[in-house]
């Protein structure tokens, strides 16, 4: 089976994310989504209640943090709605 290496997700909320210095700002959308999903799956996220910023990170198999992004609480809702709409209207429809 050939591994799919791209997505049709438009990712209009990408500019809402703040990339830390070690995260490649030019990361492709599929890799961003994969690493973001990993951070949630492994509970690698935190909320700063003072700034209302969520931070998500991934630690690779070499125990190196290779992904870290932050986003305001309110803007995370926009991203969630955007990706939910994509999965409901495009991914689910095509499967």
PyMOL Python script that loads the backbone (N, CA, C, O; Angstrom):
from pymol import cmd

cmd.read_pdbstr("""\
ATOM      1  N   UNK A   1       0.834  -1.178   0.000  1.00  0.00           N
ATOM      2  CA  UNK A   1       0.000   0.000   0.000  1.00  0.00           C
ATOM      3  C   UNK A   1       0.882   1.245   0.000  1.00  0.00           C
ATOM      4  O   UNK A   1       1.801   1.367   0.810  1.00  0.00           O
ATOM      5  N   UNK A   2       0.598   2.147  -0.896  1.00  0.00           N
ATOM      6  CA  UNK A   2       1.361   3.388  -1.002  1.00  0.00           C
ATOM      7  C   UNK A   2       0.924   4.365   0.094  1.00  0.00           C
ATOM      8  O   UNK A   2      -0.269   4.561   0.323  1.00  0.00           O
ATOM      9  N   UNK A   3       1.890   4.964   0.754  1.00  0.00           N
ATOM     10  CA  UNK A   3       1.585   5.934   1.802  1.00  0.00           C
ATOM     11  C   UNK A   3       1.196   7.271   1.177  1.00  0.00           C
ATOM     12  O   UNK A   3       1.927   7.823   0.354  1.00  0.00           O
ATOM     13  N   UNK A   4       0.037   7.780   1.580  1.00  0.00           N
ATOM     14  CA  UNK A   4      -0.421   9.075   1.096  1.00  0.00           C
ATOM     15  C   UNK A   4       0.428  10.156   1.764  1.00  0.00           C
ATOM     16  O   UNK A   4       0.581  10.151   2.986  1.00  0.00           O
ATOM     17  N   UNK A   5       0.981  11.081   0.982  1.00  0.00           N
ATOM     18  CA  UNK A   5       1.869  12.085   1.559  1.00  0.00           C
ATOM     19  C   UNK A   5       1.355  13.508   1.413  1.00  0.00           C
ATOM     20  O   UNK A   5       2.117  14.466   1.544  1.00  0.00           O
ATOM     21  N   UNK A   6       0.053  13.646   1.140  1.00  0.00           N
ATOM     22  CA  UNK A   6      -0.506  14.982   1.085  1.00  0.00           C
ATOM     23  C   UNK A   6      -1.976  14.921   1.473  1.00  0.00           C
ATOM     24  O   UNK A   6      -2.563  13.844   1.571  1.00  0.00           O
ATOM     25  N   UNK A   7      -2.551  16.076   1.689  1.00  0.00           N
ATOM     26  CA  UNK A   7      -3.947  16.179   2.062  1.00  0.00           C
ATOM     27  C   UNK A   7      -4.588  17.330   1.299  1.00  0.00           C
ATOM     28  O   UNK A   7      -3.899  18.257   0.873  1.00  0.00           O
ATOM     29  N   UNK A   8      -5.872  17.274   1.129  1.00  0.00           N
ATOM     30  CA  UNK A   8      -6.603  18.357   0.475  1.00  0.00           C
ATOM     31  C   UNK A   8      -7.118  19.378   1.482  1.00  0.00           C
ATOM     32  O   UNK A   8      -7.800  20.329   1.101  1.00  0.00           O
ATOM     33  N   UNK A   9      -6.804  19.197   2.749  1.00  0.00           N
ATOM     34  CA  UNK A   9      -7.245  20.121   3.791  1.00  0.00           C
ATOM     35  C   UNK A   9      -6.648  21.507   3.526  1.00  0.00           C
ATOM     36  O   UNK A   9      -5.431  21.648   3.407  1.00  0.00           O
ATOM     37  N   UNK A  10      -7.501  22.521   3.435  1.00  0.00           N
ATOM     38  CA  UNK A  10      -7.062  23.873   3.081  1.00  0.00           C
ATOM     39  C   UNK A  10      -6.251  24.544   4.190  1.00  0.00           C
ATOM     40  O   UNK A  10      -5.348  25.325   3.891  1.00  0.00           O
ATOM     41  N   UNK A  11      -6.545  24.264   5.446  1.00  0.00           N
ATOM     42  CA  UNK A  11      -5.824  24.761   6.619  1.00  0.00           C
ATOM     43  C   UNK A  11      -5.750  26.287   6.649  1.00  0.00           C
ATOM     44  O   UNK A  11      -4.670  26.869   6.746  1.00  0.00           O
ATOM     45  N   UNK A  12      -6.899  26.909   6.565  1.00  0.00           N
ATOM     46  CA  UNK A  12      -6.982  28.371   6.601  1.00  0.00           C
ATOM     47  C   UNK A  12      -6.604  28.960   7.954  1.00  0.00           C
ATOM     48  O   UNK A  12      -6.247  30.135   8.036  1.00  0.00           O
ATOM     49  N   UNK A  13      -6.676  28.165   9.010  1.00  0.00           N
ATOM     50  CA  UNK A  13      -6.338  28.661  10.353  1.00  0.00           C
ATOM     51  C   UNK A  13      -4.861  28.477  10.697  1.00  0.00           C
ATOM     52  O   UNK A  13      -4.453  28.753  11.825  1.00  0.00           O
ATOM     53  N   UNK A  14      -4.077  28.029   9.765  1.00  0.00           N
ATOM     54  CA  UNK A  14      -2.648  27.802  10.030  1.00  0.00           C
ATOM     55  C   UNK A  14      -1.969  29.047  10.614  1.00  0.00           C
ATOM     56  O   UNK A  14      -1.136  28.934  11.514  1.00  0.00           O
ATOM     57  N   UNK A  15      -2.321  30.233  10.105  1.00  0.00           N
ATOM     58  CA  UNK A  15      -1.685  31.472  10.571  1.00  0.00           C
ATOM     59  C   UNK A  15      -2.024  31.781  12.022  1.00  0.00           C
ATOM     60  O   UNK A  15      -1.394  32.653  12.621  1.00  0.00           O
ATOM     61  N   UNK A  16      -2.995  31.096  12.598  1.00  0.00           N
ATOM     62  CA  UNK A  16      -3.357  31.296  14.007  1.00  0.00           C
ATOM     63  C   UNK A  16      -2.361  30.628  14.950  1.00  0.00           C
ATOM     64  O   UNK A  16      -2.282  30.991  16.124  1.00  0.00           O
ATOM     65  N   UNK A  17      -1.606  29.661  14.451  1.00  0.00           N
ATOM     66  CA  UNK A  17      -0.640  28.926  15.266  1.00  0.00           C
ATOM     67  C   UNK A  17       0.680  29.687  15.360  1.00  0.00           C
ATOM     68  O   UNK A  17       1.132  30.292  14.387  1.00  0.00           O
ATOM     69  N   UNK A  18       1.277  29.648  16.519  1.00  0.00           N
ATOM     70  CA  UNK A  18       2.608  30.210  16.746  1.00  0.00           C
ATOM     71  C   UNK A  18       3.573  29.032  16.802  1.00  0.00           C
ATOM     72  O   UNK A  18       3.416  28.142  17.637  1.00  0.00           O
ATOM     73  N   UNK A  19       4.561  29.020  15.930  1.00  0.00           N
ATOM     74  CA  UNK A  19       5.540  27.941  15.872  1.00  0.00           C
ATOM     75  C   UNK A  19       6.726  28.304  16.752  1.00  0.00           C
ATOM     76  O   UNK A  19       7.245  29.417  16.669  1.00  0.00           O
ATOM     77  N   UNK A  20       7.158  27.367  17.597  1.00  0.00           N
ATOM     78  CA  UNK A  20       8.348  27.656  18.389  1.00  0.00           C
ATOM     79  C   UNK A  20       9.584  27.542  17.496  1.00  0.00           C
ATOM     80  O   UNK A  20       9.486  27.127  16.341  1.00  0.00           O
ATOM     81  N   UNK A  21      10.723  27.903  18.024  1.00  0.00           N
ATOM     82  CA  UNK A  21      11.938  28.008  17.202  1.00  0.00           C
ATOM     83  C   UNK A  21      12.403  26.684  16.607  1.00  0.00           C
ATOM     84  O   UNK A  21      13.009  26.688  15.535  1.00  0.00           O
ATOM     85  N   UNK A  22      12.147  25.561  17.255  1.00  0.00           N
ATOM     86  CA  UNK A  22      12.637  24.287  16.717  1.00  0.00           C
ATOM     87  C   UNK A  22      11.673  23.632  15.728  1.00  0.00           C
ATOM     88  O   UNK A  22      12.005  22.607  15.132  1.00  0.00           O
ATOM     89  N   UNK A  23      10.509  24.199  15.551  1.00  0.00           N
ATOM     90  CA  UNK A  23       9.538  23.633  14.627  1.00  0.00           C
ATOM     91  C   UNK A  23       9.651  24.316  13.271  1.00  0.00           C
ATOM     92  O   UNK A  23       9.650  25.544  13.176  1.00  0.00           O
ATOM     93  N   UNK A  24       9.746  23.511  12.240  1.00  0.00           N
ATOM     94  CA  UNK A  24       9.849  24.021  10.872  1.00  0.00           C
ATOM     95  C   UNK A  24       8.552  24.733  10.497  1.00  0.00           C
ATOM     96  O   UNK A  24       7.497  24.105  10.416  1.00  0.00           O
ATOM     97  N   UNK A  25       8.631  26.019  10.272  1.00  0.00           N
ATOM     98  CA  UNK A  25       7.450  26.807   9.914  1.00  0.00           C
ATOM     99  C   UNK A  25       6.905  26.423   8.537  1.00  0.00           C
ATOM    100  O   UNK A  25       5.754  26.727   8.224  1.00  0.00           O
ATOM    101  N   UNK A  26       7.710  25.764   7.721  1.00  0.00           N
ATOM    102  CA  UNK A  26       7.298  25.339   6.393  1.00  0.00           C
ATOM    103  C   UNK A  26       6.840  23.878   6.361  1.00  0.00           C
ATOM    104  O   UNK A  26       6.724  23.288   5.286  1.00  0.00           O
ATOM    105  N   UNK A  27       6.585  23.307   7.510  1.00  0.00           N
ATOM    106  CA  UNK A  27       6.115  21.922   7.586  1.00  0.00           C
ATOM    107  C   UNK A  27       4.855  21.774   6.734  1.00  0.00           C
ATOM    108  O   UNK A  27       3.980  22.640   6.745  1.00  0.00           O
ATOM    109  N   UNK A  28       4.778  20.674   6.003  1.00  0.00           N
ATOM    110  CA  UNK A  28       3.594  20.505   5.163  1.00  0.00           C
ATOM    111  C   UNK A  28       2.381  20.181   6.033  1.00  0.00           C
ATOM    112  O   UNK A  28       2.512  19.759   7.182  1.00  0.00           O
ATOM    113  N   UNK A  29       1.223  20.387   5.468  1.00  0.00           N
ATOM    114  CA  UNK A  29      -0.023  20.262   6.230  1.00  0.00           C
ATOM    115  C   UNK A  29      -0.223  18.861   6.778  1.00  0.00           C
ATOM    116  O   UNK A  29      -0.633  18.711   7.929  1.00  0.00           O
ATOM    117  N   UNK A  30       0.051  17.838   5.994  1.00  0.00           N
ATOM    118  CA  UNK A  30      -0.149  16.470   6.466  1.00  0.00           C
ATOM    119  C   UNK A  30       0.747  16.165   7.660  1.00  0.00           C
ATOM    120  O   UNK A  30       0.290  15.564   8.632  1.00  0.00           O
ATOM    121  N   UNK A  31       2.016  16.568   7.605  1.00  0.00           N
ATOM    122  CA  UNK A  31       2.920  16.340   8.735  1.00  0.00           C
ATOM    123  C   UNK A  31       2.486  17.147   9.952  1.00  0.00           C
ATOM    124  O   UNK A  31       2.567  16.656  11.078  1.00  0.00           O
ATOM    125  N   UNK A  32       2.026  18.382   9.742  1.00  0.00           N
ATOM    126  CA  UNK A  32       1.515  19.188  10.842  1.00  0.00           C
ATOM    127  C   UNK A  32       0.365  18.448  11.534  1.00  0.00           C
ATOM    128  O   UNK A  32       0.362  18.298  12.755  1.00  0.00           O
ATOM    129  N   UNK A  33      -0.595  17.993  10.755  1.00  0.00           N
ATOM    130  CA  UNK A  33      -1.757  17.306  11.327  1.00  0.00           C
ATOM    131  C   UNK A  33      -1.355  16.018  12.032  1.00  0.00           C
ATOM    132  O   UNK A  33      -1.904  15.696  13.085  1.00  0.00           O
ATOM    133  N   UNK A  34      -0.410  15.281  11.469  1.00  0.00           N
ATOM    134  CA  UNK A  34       0.059  14.039  12.082  1.00  0.00           C
ATOM    135  C   UNK A  34       0.724  14.316  13.425  1.00  0.00           C
ATOM    136  O   UNK A  34       0.444  13.626  14.406  1.00  0.00           O
ATOM    137  N   UNK A  35       1.601  15.317  13.483  1.00  0.00           N
ATOM    138  CA  UNK A  35       2.292  15.640  14.726  1.00  0.00           C
ATOM    139  C   UNK A  35       1.344  16.266  15.748  1.00  0.00           C
ATOM    140  O   UNK A  35       1.480  16.030  16.949  1.00  0.00           O
ATOM    141  N   UNK A  36       0.400  17.051  15.282  1.00  0.00           N
ATOM    142  CA  UNK A  36      -0.613  17.625  16.165  1.00  0.00           C
ATOM    143  C   UNK A  36      -1.453  16.510  16.785  1.00  0.00           C
ATOM    144  O   UNK A  36      -1.722  16.523  17.986  1.00  0.00           O
ATOM    145  N   UNK A  37      -1.863  15.554  15.967  1.00  0.00           N
ATOM    146  CA  UNK A  37      -2.621  14.401  16.457  1.00  0.00           C
ATOM    147  C   UNK A  37      -1.803  13.612  17.481  1.00  0.00           C
ATOM    148  O   UNK A  37      -2.326  13.191  18.512  1.00  0.00           O
ATOM    149  N   UNK A  38      -0.508  13.416  17.184  1.00  0.00           N
ATOM    150  CA  UNK A  38       0.363  12.708  18.130  1.00  0.00           C
ATOM    151  C   UNK A  38       0.403  13.417  19.473  1.00  0.00           C
ATOM    152  O   UNK A  38       0.372  12.770  20.520  1.00  0.00           O
ATOM    153  N   UNK A  39       0.472  14.740  19.449  1.00  0.00           N
ATOM    154  CA  UNK A  39       0.545  15.483  20.707  1.00  0.00           C
ATOM    155  C   UNK A  39      -0.715  15.257  21.537  1.00  0.00           C
ATOM    156  O   UNK A  39      -0.638  15.128  22.759  1.00  0.00           O
ATOM    157  N   UNK A  40      -1.857  15.209  20.889  1.00  0.00           N
ATOM    158  CA  UNK A  40      -3.104  14.957  21.619  1.00  0.00           C
ATOM    159  C   UNK A  40      -3.152  13.510  22.103  1.00  0.00           C
ATOM    160  O   UNK A  40      -3.503  13.248  23.253  1.00  0.00           O
ATOM    161  N   UNK A  41      -2.801  12.576  21.227  1.00  0.00           N
ATOM    162  CA  UNK A  41      -2.859  11.154  21.577  1.00  0.00           C
ATOM    163  C   UNK A  41      -1.951  10.808  22.757  1.00  0.00           C
ATOM    164  O   UNK A  41      -2.271   9.916  23.543  1.00  0.00           O
ATOM    165  N   UNK A  42      -0.834  11.499  22.883  1.00  0.00           N
ATOM    166  CA  UNK A  42       0.120  11.221  23.959  1.00  0.00           C
ATOM    167  C   UNK A  42       0.017  12.227  25.103  1.00  0.00           C
ATOM    168  O   UNK A  42       0.884  12.286  25.975  1.00  0.00           O
ATOM    169  N   UNK A  43      -1.052  13.014  25.087  1.00  0.00           N
ATOM    170  CA  UNK A  43      -1.310  14.028  26.127  1.00  0.00           C
ATOM    171  C   UNK A  43      -0.148  15.005  26.273  1.00  0.00           C
ATOM    172  O   UNK A  43       0.193  15.410  27.384  1.00  0.00           O
ATOM    173  N   UNK A  44       0.456  15.380  25.154  1.00  0.00           N
ATOM    174  CA  UNK A  44       1.543  16.359  25.137  1.00  0.00           C
ATOM    175  C   UNK A  44       0.976  17.729  24.784  1.00  0.00           C
ATOM    176  O   UNK A  44       1.209  18.260  23.699  1.00  0.00           O
ATOM    177  N   UNK A  45       0.236  18.274  25.718  1.00  0.00           N
ATOM    178  CA  UNK A  45      -0.319  19.612  25.539  1.00  0.00           C
ATOM    179  C   UNK A  45      -0.551  20.234  26.902  1.00  0.00           C
ATOM    180  O   UNK A  45      -0.671  19.544  27.914  1.00  0.00           O
ATOM    181  N   UNK A  46      -0.611  21.558  26.899  1.00  0.00           N
ATOM    182  CA  UNK A  46      -0.855  22.278  28.150  1.00  0.00           C
ATOM    183  C   UNK A  46      -1.638  23.544  27.842  1.00  0.00           C
ATOM    184  O   UNK A  46      -1.661  24.027  26.710  1.00  0.00           O
ATOM    185  N   UNK A  47      -2.273  24.062  28.874  1.00  0.00           N
ATOM    186  CA  UNK A  47      -3.025  25.305  28.760  1.00  0.00           C
ATOM    187  C   UNK A  47      -2.474  26.279  29.780  1.00  0.00           C
ATOM    188  O   UNK A  47      -2.425  25.971  30.971  1.00  0.00           O
ATOM    189  N   UNK A  48      -2.061  27.442  29.330  1.00  0.00           N
ATOM    190  CA  UNK A  48      -1.655  28.529  30.217  1.00  0.00           C
ATOM    191  C   UNK A  48      -2.895  29.390  30.437  1.00  0.00           C
ATOM    192  O   UNK A  48      -3.313  30.118  29.537  1.00  0.00           O
ATOM    193  N   UNK A  49      -3.482  29.310  31.622  1.00  0.00           N
ATOM    194  CA  UNK A  49      -4.729  30.030  31.883  1.00  0.00           C
ATOM    195  C   UNK A  49      -4.531  31.542  31.949  1.00  0.00           C
ATOM    196  O   UNK A  49      -5.492  32.295  31.790  1.00  0.00           O
ATOM    197  N   UNK A  50      -3.319  31.988  32.180  1.00  0.00           N
ATOM    198  CA  UNK A  50      -3.039  33.419  32.212  1.00  0.00           C
ATOM    199  C   UNK A  50      -3.122  34.034  30.818  1.00  0.00           C
ATOM    200  O   UNK A  50      -3.708  35.100  30.632  1.00  0.00           O
ATOM    201  N   UNK A  51      -2.531  33.352  29.850  1.00  0.00           N
ATOM    202  CA  UNK A  51      -2.501  33.870  28.473  1.00  0.00           C
ATOM    203  C   UNK A  51      -3.580  33.239  27.586  1.00  0.00           C
ATOM    204  O   UNK A  51      -3.787  33.668  26.451  1.00  0.00           O
ATOM    205  N   UNK A  52      -4.257  32.227  28.109  1.00  0.00           N
ATOM    206  CA  UNK A  52      -5.253  31.462  27.345  1.00  0.00           C
ATOM    207  C   UNK A  52      -4.642  30.843  26.090  1.00  0.00           C
ATOM    208  O   UNK A  52      -5.280  30.786  25.039  1.00  0.00           O
ATOM    209  N   UNK A  53      -3.404  30.383  26.214  1.00  0.00           N
ATOM    210  CA  UNK A  53      -2.706  29.745  25.099  1.00  0.00           C
ATOM    211  C   UNK A  53      -2.587  28.248  25.350  1.00  0.00           C
ATOM    212  O   UNK A  53      -2.142  27.815  26.413  1.00  0.00           O
ATOM    213  N   UNK A  54      -2.989  27.469  24.358  1.00  0.00           N
ATOM    214  CA  UNK A  54      -2.739  26.039  24.356  1.00  0.00           C
ATOM    215  C   UNK A  54      -1.393  25.810  23.670  1.00  0.00           C
ATOM    216  O   UNK A  54      -1.095  26.456  22.665  1.00  0.00           O
ATOM    217  N   UNK A  55      -0.587  24.911  24.195  1.00  0.00           N
ATOM    218  CA  UNK A  55       0.667  24.518  23.556  1.00  0.00           C
ATOM    219  C   UNK A  55       0.621  23.009  23.337  1.00  0.00           C
ATOM    220  O   UNK A  55       0.267  22.246  24.235  1.00  0.00           O
ATOM    221  N   UNK A  56       0.982  22.599  22.133  1.00  0.00           N
ATOM    222  CA  UNK A  56       0.996  21.194  21.737  1.00  0.00           C
ATOM    223  C   UNK A  56       2.404  20.844  21.263  1.00  0.00           C
ATOM    224  O   UNK A  56       3.033  21.633  20.558  1.00  0.00           O
ATOM    225  N   UNK A  57       2.903  19.669  21.643  1.00  0.00           N
ATOM    226  CA  UNK A  57       4.239  19.274  21.221  1.00  0.00           C
ATOM    227  C   UNK A  57       4.287  17.781  20.957  1.00  0.00           C
ATOM    228  O   UNK A  57       3.447  17.016  21.432  1.00  0.00           O
ATOM    229  N   UNK A  58       5.290  17.386  20.188  1.00  0.00           N
ATOM    230  CA  UNK A  58       5.540  15.977  19.890  1.00  0.00           C
ATOM    231  C   UNK A  58       6.974  15.661  20.254  1.00  0.00           C
ATOM    232  O   UNK A  58       7.880  16.469  20.047  1.00  0.00           O
ATOM    233  N   UNK A  59       7.163  14.478  20.797  1.00  0.00           N
ATOM    234  CA  UNK A  59       8.504  13.981  21.114  1.00  0.00           C
ATOM    235  C   UNK A  59       8.712  12.732  20.266  1.00  0.00           C
ATOM    236  O   UNK A  59       7.935  11.781  20.346  1.00  0.00           O
ATOM    237  N   UNK A  60       9.774  12.742  19.450  1.00  0.00           N
ATOM    238  CA  UNK A  60       9.993  11.617  18.540  1.00  0.00           C
ATOM    239  C   UNK A  60      10.607  10.415  19.256  1.00  0.00           C
ATOM    240  O   UNK A  60      10.839  10.456  20.465  1.00  0.00           O
ATOM    241  N   UNK A  61      10.865   9.361  18.514  1.00  0.00           N
ATOM    242  CA  UNK A  61      11.392   8.115  19.106  1.00  0.00           C
ATOM    243  C   UNK A  61      12.778   8.282  19.710  1.00  0.00           C
ATOM    244  O   UNK A  61      13.202   7.462  20.524  1.00  0.00           O
ATOM    245  N   UNK A  62      13.483   9.325  19.323  1.00  0.00           N
ATOM    246  CA  UNK A  62      14.806   9.616  19.895  1.00  0.00           C
ATOM    247  C   UNK A  62      14.699  10.523  21.108  1.00  0.00           C
ATOM    248  O   UNK A  62      15.704  11.052  21.582  1.00  0.00           O
ATOM    249  N   UNK A  63      13.472  10.706  21.616  1.00  0.00           N
ATOM    250  CA  UNK A  63      13.198  11.564  22.777  1.00  0.00           C
ATOM    251  C   UNK A  63      13.534  13.025  22.534  1.00  0.00           C
ATOM    252  O   UNK A  63      13.896  13.753  23.458  1.00  0.00           O
ATOM    253  N   UNK A  64      13.411  13.446  21.285  1.00  0.00           N
ATOM    254  CA  UNK A  64      13.662  14.829  20.909  1.00  0.00           C
ATOM    255  C   UNK A  64      12.323  15.496  20.593  1.00  0.00           C
ATOM    256  O   UNK A  64      11.504  14.950  19.854  1.00  0.00           O
ATOM    257  N   UNK A  65      12.115  16.680  21.161  1.00  0.00           N
ATOM    258  CA  UNK A  65      10.909  17.434  20.843  1.00  0.00           C
ATOM    259  C   UNK A  65      11.088  18.006  19.440  1.00  0.00           C
ATOM    260  O   UNK A  65      11.922  18.885  19.226  1.00  0.00           O
ATOM    261  N   UNK A  66      10.307  17.508  18.489  1.00  0.00           N
ATOM    262  CA  UNK A  66      10.466  17.920  17.089  1.00  0.00           C
ATOM    263  C   UNK A  66       9.296  18.755  16.571  1.00  0.00           C
ATOM    264  O   UNK A  66       9.243  19.091  15.388  1.00  0.00           O
ATOM    265  N   UNK A  67       8.365  19.085  17.456  1.00  0.00           N
ATOM    266  CA  UNK A  67       7.192  19.850  17.055  1.00  0.00           C
ATOM    267  C   UNK A  67       6.641  20.539  18.292  1.00  0.00           C
ATOM    268  O   UNK A  67       6.456  19.911  19.334  1.00  0.00           O
ATOM    269  N   UNK A  68       6.379  21.849  18.167  1.00  0.00           N
ATOM    270  CA  UNK A  68       5.732  22.575  19.250  1.00  0.00           C
ATOM    271  C   UNK A  68       5.072  23.812  18.670  1.00  0.00           C
ATOM    272  O   UNK A  68       5.719  24.650  18.041  1.00  0.00           O
ATOM    273  N   UNK A  69       3.772  23.908  18.895  1.00  0.00           N
ATOM    274  CA  UNK A  69       2.998  25.056  18.440  1.00  0.00           C
ATOM    275  C   UNK A  69       2.081  25.510  19.555  1.00  0.00           C
ATOM    276  O   UNK A  69       1.706  24.728  20.429  1.00  0.00           O
ATOM    277  N   UNK A  70       1.726  26.779  19.516  1.00  0.00           N
ATOM    278  CA  UNK A  70       0.785  27.345  20.475  1.00  0.00           C
ATOM    279  C   UNK A  70      -0.318  28.055  19.720  1.00  0.00           C
ATOM    280  O   UNK A  70      -0.134  28.518  18.594  1.00  0.00           O
ATOM    281  N   UNK A  71      -1.475  28.130  20.371  1.00  0.00           N
ATOM    282  CA  UNK A  71      -2.616  28.791  19.757  1.00  0.00           C
ATOM    283  C   UNK A  71      -3.534  29.280  20.877  1.00  0.00           C
ATOM    284  O   UNK A  71      -3.678  28.619  21.905  1.00  0.00           O
ATOM    285  N   UNK A  72      -4.144  30.427  20.672  1.00  0.00           N
ATOM    286  CA  UNK A  72      -5.095  30.968  21.645  1.00  0.00           C
ATOM    287  C   UNK A  72      -6.303  30.040  21.754  1.00  0.00           C
ATOM    288  O   UNK A  72      -6.702  29.398  20.783  1.00  0.00           O
ATOM    289  N   UNK A  73      -6.867  29.986  22.941  1.00  0.00           N
ATOM    290  CA  UNK A  73      -8.024  29.141  23.218  1.00  0.00           C
ATOM    291  C   UNK A  73      -9.139  29.372  22.205  1.00  0.00           C
ATOM    292  O   UNK A  73      -9.674  28.413  21.649  1.00  0.00           O
ATOM    293  N   UNK A  74      -9.492  30.620  21.960  1.00  0.00           N
ATOM    294  CA  UNK A  74     -10.594  30.938  21.040  1.00  0.00           C
ATOM    295  C   UNK A  74     -10.275  30.529  19.601  1.00  0.00           C
ATOM    296  O   UNK A  74     -11.170  30.130  18.856  1.00  0.00           O
ATOM    297  N   UNK A  75      -9.021  30.627  19.215  1.00  0.00           N
ATOM    298  CA  UNK A  75      -8.630  30.275  17.858  1.00  0.00           C
ATOM    299  C   UNK A  75      -8.524  28.762  17.662  1.00  0.00           C
ATOM    300  O   UNK A  75      -8.660  28.264  16.545  1.00  0.00           O
ATOM    301  N   UNK A  76      -8.283  28.038  18.751  1.00  0.00           N
ATOM    302  CA  UNK A  76      -8.289  26.579  18.673  1.00  0.00           C
ATOM    303  C   UNK A  76      -9.681  26.096  18.277  1.00  0.00           C
ATOM    304  O   UNK A  76      -9.816  25.112  17.549  1.00  0.00           O
ATOM    305  N   UNK A  77     -10.707  26.784  18.752  1.00  0.00           N
ATOM    306  CA  UNK A  77     -12.073  26.450  18.360  1.00  0.00           C
ATOM    307  C   UNK A  77     -12.293  26.622  16.870  1.00  0.00           C
ATOM    308  O   UNK A  77     -12.995  25.823  16.250  1.00  0.00           O
ATOM    309  N   UNK A  78     -11.702  27.656  16.287  1.00  0.00           N
ATOM    310  CA  UNK A  78     -11.812  27.874  14.835  1.00  0.00           C
ATOM    311  C   UNK A  78     -11.143  26.739  14.069  1.00  0.00           C
ATOM    312  O   UNK A  78     -11.686  26.243  13.082  1.00  0.00           O
ATOM    313  N   UNK A  79      -9.952  26.330  14.531  1.00  0.00           N
ATOM    314  CA  UNK A  79      -9.236  25.218  13.902  1.00  0.00           C
ATOM    315  C   UNK A  79     -10.046  23.930  14.021  1.00  0.00           C
ATOM    316  O   UNK A  79     -10.161  23.175  13.056  1.00  0.00           O
ATOM    317  N   UNK A  80     -10.603  23.681  15.194  1.00  0.00           N
ATOM    318  CA  UNK A  80     -11.391  22.473  15.417  1.00  0.00           C
ATOM    319  C   UNK A  80     -12.605  22.436  14.484  1.00  0.00           C
ATOM    320  O   UNK A  80     -12.921  21.396  13.907  1.00  0.00           O
ATOM    321  N   UNK A  81     -13.274  23.573  14.344  1.00  0.00           N
ATOM    322  CA  UNK A  81     -14.425  23.640  13.435  1.00  0.00           C
ATOM    323  C   UNK A  81     -13.981  23.421  11.991  1.00  0.00           C
ATOM    324  O   UNK A  81     -14.664  22.736  11.229  1.00  0.00           O
ATOM    325  N   UNK A  82     -12.844  23.997  11.612  1.00  0.00           N
ATOM    326  CA  UNK A  82     -12.351  23.863  10.244  1.00  0.00           C
ATOM    327  C   UNK A  82     -12.002  22.413   9.917  1.00  0.00           C
ATOM    328  O   UNK A  82     -12.371  21.908   8.857  1.00  0.00           O
ATOM    329  N   UNK A  83     -11.304  21.755  10.808  1.00  0.00           N
ATOM    330  CA  UNK A  83     -10.895  20.378  10.524  1.00  0.00           C
ATOM    331  C   UNK A  83     -12.079  19.424  10.639  1.00  0.00           C
ATOM    332  O   UNK A  83     -12.155  18.438   9.907  1.00  0.00           O
ATOM    333  N   UNK A  84     -13.006  19.714  11.557  1.00  0.00           N
ATOM    334  CA  UNK A  84     -14.206  18.895  11.668  1.00  0.00           C
ATOM    335  C   UNK A  84     -15.041  18.955  10.403  1.00  0.00           C
ATOM    336  O   UNK A  84     -15.531  17.932   9.925  1.00  0.00           O
ATOM    337  N   UNK A  85     -15.201  20.141   9.865  1.00  0.00           N
ATOM    338  CA  UNK A  85     -15.956  20.337   8.623  1.00  0.00           C
ATOM    339  C   UNK A  85     -15.288  19.592   7.471  1.00  0.00           C
ATOM    340  O   UNK A  85     -15.967  18.969   6.655  1.00  0.00           O
ATOM    341  N   UNK A  86     -13.972  19.653   7.405  1.00  0.00           N
ATOM    342  CA  UNK A  86     -13.226  18.940   6.360  1.00  0.00           C
ATOM    343  C   UNK A  86     -13.467  17.434   6.455  1.00  0.00           C
ATOM    344  O   UNK A  86     -13.758  16.788   5.448  1.00  0.00           O
ATOM    345  N   UNK A  87     -13.346  16.875   7.660  1.00  0.00           N
ATOM    346  CA  UNK A  87     -13.530  15.436   7.809  1.00  0.00           C
ATOM    347  C   UNK A  87     -14.959  15.009   7.509  1.00  0.00           C
ATOM    348  O   UNK A  87     -15.175  13.972   6.882  1.00  0.00           O
ATOM    349  N   UNK A  88     -15.917  15.778   7.940  1.00  0.00           N
ATOM    350  CA  UNK A  88     -17.323  15.435   7.672  1.00  0.00           C
ATOM    351  C   UNK A  88     -17.679  15.561   6.195  1.00  0.00           C
ATOM    352  O   UNK A  88     -18.363  14.699   5.643  1.00  0.00           O
ATOM    353  N   UNK A  89     -17.223  16.621   5.563  1.00  0.00           N
ATOM    354  CA  UNK A  89     -17.633  16.902   4.180  1.00  0.00           C
ATOM    355  C   UNK A  89     -16.750  16.280   3.111  1.00  0.00           C
ATOM    356  O   UNK A  89     -17.230  16.000   2.012  1.00  0.00           O
ATOM    357  N   UNK A  90     -15.476  16.056   3.399  1.00  0.00           N
ATOM    358  CA  UNK A  90     -14.569  15.539   2.372  1.00  0.00           C
ATOM    359  C   UNK A  90     -14.081  14.121   2.677  1.00  0.00           C
ATOM    360  O   UNK A  90     -14.238  13.223   1.849  1.00  0.00           O
ATOM    361  N   UNK A  91     -13.506  13.918   3.829  1.00  0.00           N
ATOM    362  CA  UNK A  91     -12.917  12.612   4.138  1.00  0.00           C
ATOM    363  C   UNK A  91     -13.997  11.553   4.274  1.00  0.00           C
ATOM    364  O   UNK A  91     -13.928  10.509   3.626  1.00  0.00           O
ATOM    365  N   UNK A  92     -14.980  11.808   5.099  1.00  0.00           N
ATOM    366  CA  UNK A  92     -16.036  10.830   5.346  1.00  0.00           C
ATOM    367  C   UNK A  92     -16.840  10.532   4.080  1.00  0.00           C
ATOM    368  O   UNK A  92     -17.220   9.387   3.839  1.00  0.00           O
ATOM    369  N   UNK A  93     -17.095  11.550   3.285  1.00  0.00           N
ATOM    370  CA  UNK A  93     -17.861  11.397   2.050  1.00  0.00           C
ATOM    371  C   UNK A  93     -17.135  10.497   1.052  1.00  0.00           C
ATOM    372  O   UNK A  93     -17.768   9.771   0.286  1.00  0.00           O
ATOM    373  N   UNK A  94     -15.800  10.550   1.065  1.00  0.00           N
ATOM    374  CA  UNK A  94     -15.004   9.793   0.101  1.00  0.00           C
ATOM    375  C   UNK A  94     -14.606   8.417   0.592  1.00  0.00           C
ATOM    376  O   UNK A  94     -13.911   7.694  -0.121  1.00  0.00           O
ATOM    377  N   UNK A  95     -15.022   8.035   1.780  1.00  0.00           N
ATOM    378  CA  UNK A  95     -14.673   6.698   2.313  1.00  0.00           C
ATOM    379  C   UNK A  95     -15.857   5.782   2.363  1.00  0.00           C
ATOM    380  O   UNK A  95     -15.730   4.632   2.783  1.00  0.00           O
TER     381      UNK A  95
END
""", "prot")
cmd.dss("prot")
cmd.show_as("cartoon", "prot")
cmd.util.cbc("prot")
cmd.orient("prot")
